[in-house]
Amino acid sequence: MEKLDSVATQIKEATMAADEADRKRILNSLKELQYSIEKPKDTMQRISHCYMLTKEQHLVLSTIRTVLDLKVFNILVDSSGPVHLDALSKQSGADPILLGRLLRMLSSLGIIKETAEDEFGASTMTENLSIPEIQAGVYFSHDVLGPTFQALPEFLSSNGYQNVVETHKAAFQMGWNTNLPMWEWLHQRPKEIAHFNRFMTAQRSGTPNCFNFYPIEDKCKDWRAGDDRAVFVDVGGASGQQCVEFKKKFSNIPGRVILQDLPAVIEDACADGLPNGVEAMVHDFYKPQPVRGAKFYYLRAILHDHSDDKSILILKNIKEAMDQDSLILLDEIALPNQNIDWFATQTDITMLTAFGSMERTETQWNKLLESVGLRLQTISTYTYAHRLSIIAASL
């Protein structure tokens, strides 16, 4: 055991000096090591009770969701040391026997620490789960995606195990017994859309901005804005965060900076206040692009919500408005053509389930762009695990 402790210490020290890519490789190696020493009974236990969907939801996720409701993660993090079960029961209002069972399960997974009999403390995972944005992600995954994942086997069976090729005809519609696309369905549910928005904030927090990895200024060396030309159009840009970032970072580049989205979204963005120099414009990207001859048409995580049918329509609408010096910048996941990290493959299957869409490999991106008469110029990947990239395309 002393040798094992020594190895563990060395691994921890190595991760402290590791960059994102090396840290992910270490995590994946450790995961593979765990699987390599499992007995069949161990594997069965892990699959049946940790990863297998129960009648309603994922067992581990459901337990975490319950403990979130009881505020136990925050109680443990806010405490100066371990907390006795009786105190946790009193603060949460949960029966001590029931609460003890829930917490012992979570401690067995390293989600909290069991420091003594009927005594619990915070682990790193506890601290992570006390963050409001992370909690929102748990709620959204459990409450909204859970029934959708449950429906996936039946949906694919009824579909003859064919790849989904129509956007918004997915397991989501079967799981929730609705004909509405997920976005329309969400906007009818204030609590769920609030969880989703906070979840998206958490996913992008700490992620470097894409403009640090693409040569915007270099591409604008010969740019002439003219009387009314736009330099940057954020198509489906939601709150306008990227317009604000572009205007701040490239204030020396002339031209209009335009935020486009649907009426309700634009209304919210304007209510929050857009800075001087950022215009708001109502636009549906399923319809022809009204801003002609812009330098950059930017789409952030738009096409991964759409299968090829709608993606082709969106791209064609922009293509018809482009000049020879215009560029489309797709801020998307660009998967390598092989050996994809699990973080990205899980996102791909989530897109399949929720939207009938996909995360595309580099080859698939190239084929999609070629299908509408666009040329893929470069793919600039700026995160390792999730493969977030700027995919630049021209006429």
Protein Blocks (a to p, Z undefined) as FASTA:
>chain_A
ZZmmmmmmmmmmmmmmpcfklmmmmmmmmmmmmmmmpcfklmmmmmmmmmpccfklcfkl
mmmmmmmmnommmmmmmpmbdcdfklmmmmnopafklmmmmmmmmmmnopaccfbghiac
ddfklmmmmpmklmmmmmmmmmmmmmmmmmmmmmmmmnoopacfbehiafklmmnopabd
fklmmmmmmklmmmmmmmmmmmmgopacfklmccfklmmmmgcebjmlcfbdcehklnom
mmmmmmmmmmmbgcdddddddfklmmmmmmnopaehiacddddfkbccfbghiabdcdeh
klmmpcfklmmmmmmmmmmmpcfkbccddddddddfbhpafklmmmmmmmmmmnopacdd
fklmmmmmmmnopacfbdcdfbfklopacddddZZ
